[in-house]
Amino acid sequence: MTSPPGGSDDSASTAQAPPMVCARCGTRSEGPQPTWTCSVENGTRSYLCDTCARENLRAIEGRLDSAWW
């Protein structure tokens, strides 16, 4: 696949996503972490690292709408 004229894949103008931070323990991740849990509450997105997600699985499930079950 080719890039459009004037565009390149190594351009410095591409914006990177801000680092993800675990909402519970504060662990930081510079890149995407497909195993982290993402939660949206009151329009605010927050993330939980693997360890915190495992430790708090029941609390996460308890907040799901009954339609999920």
C-alpha positions as CSV (number, residue, x, y, z in Angstrom):
1,M,0.0,0.0,0.0
2,T,1.3,3.4,-0.8
3,S,1.0,6.7,1.1
4,P,-0.9,9.6,-0.4
5,P,1.2,12.4,-2.0
6,G,2.8,14.5,0.7
7,G,2.2,11.9,3.4
8,S,4.6,9.4,4.9
9,D,4.4,6.9,7.6
10,D,7.4,8.4,9.4
11,S,6.1,11.9,9.7
12,A,6.7,13.7,13.0
13,S,3.2,15.3,12.8
14,T,1.4,12.1,13.8
15,A,-0.1,12.4,17.3
16,Q,0.6,9.7,19.7
17,A,-1.9,8.6,22.3
18,P,-1.1,9.7,25.9
19,P,0.4,7.0,28.1
20,M,-2.2,4.7,29.8
21,V,-2.2,4.9,33.6
22,C,-3.8,2.3,35.8
23,A,-6.6,4.0,37.8
24,R,-5.9,1.9,40.9
25,C,-2.2,1.4,41.2
26,G,-0.7,4.1,38.9
27,T,1.2,1.7,36.7
28,R,2.1,3.5,33.4
29,S,2.2,2.0,29.9
30,E,3.7,3.9,27.0
31,G,2.2,1.6,24.3
32,P,-1.2,0.0,23.9
33,Q,-1.9,-2.9,26.3
34,P,-4.5,-5.3,24.8
35,T,-4.8,-7.1,28.1
36,W,-5.7,-4.0,30.2
37,T,-9.3,-3.3,31.1
38,C,-11.0,-0.1,29.9
39,S,-13.9,1.4,31.8
40,V,-16.1,4.3,30.9
41,E,-18.0,5.8,33.7
42,N,-19.8,9.1,33.5
43,G,-18.1,9.8,30.2
44,T,-14.6,9.4,31.7
45,R,-12.4,6.6,30.4
46,S,-10.1,4.8,32.9
47,Y,-7.8,1.8,32.6
48,L,-6.9,-1.1,34.9
49,C,-3.7,-3.0,34.5
50,D,-3.8,-6.9,34.4
51,T,-3.1,-7.3,38.1
52,C,-5.7,-4.8,39.3
53,A,-8.3,-6.1,36.8
54,R,-7.8,-9.7,38.1
55,E,-8.0,-8.6,41.7
56,N,-11.2,-6.6,41.2
57,L,-13.0,-8.8,38.7
58,R,-16.1,-9.2,40.9
59,A,-16.5,-5.5,41.3
60,I,-16.2,-5.0,37.5
61,E,-18.8,-7.7,36.9
62,G,-21.1,-6.2,39.5
63,R,-21.3,-2.9,37.6
64,L,-22.5,-4.5,34.4
65,D,-26.1,-4.0,33.3
66,S,-28.3,-7.0,33.9
67,A,-28.7,-7.2,30.1
68,W,-25.2,-8.6,29.9
69,W,-26.2,-11.6,31.9
